[in-house]
Amino acid sequence: MPEILRVDTDGLERVAAVMEPLAEKLRVLAEGVGRQLNALGDPAGNDSFGQQFKGKHDPSALLVLDGTTGVGKALTEAQTGLRKTAAAFTTAELEATRSTSRLGTTIGEGGNSGGGGRR
């Protein structure tokens, strides 16, 4: 007996709906932090200690900012993927149902133009 495949498309949609506001919050957070950092200007100064600090601090700060932005983008892409997957499974189910319904109306009638009729 074949194994039955079941996909909870409503569940996929629910998970996607939860991801959407979270991704938006991360996007807004990253943009806000970026604006605040730009507004501060360059606090390191021009002396050698300031430049040393800047050399260590700036790459780390950018990594945090890029990481936050990246997580937000990943959530948005995952949410889009879940929605597309749910839609694909729903479409496949509808098409399978239509095909099965059409098949049920033509079995045993014979003589159709499909070439499998009685001779």
Summary of the structure (lengths in Angstrom):
residues: 119
radius of gyration: 28.3
end to end distance: 34.2
largest distance: 97.7
contacts: 255
relative contact order: 0.12
helix: 76%
strand: 0%
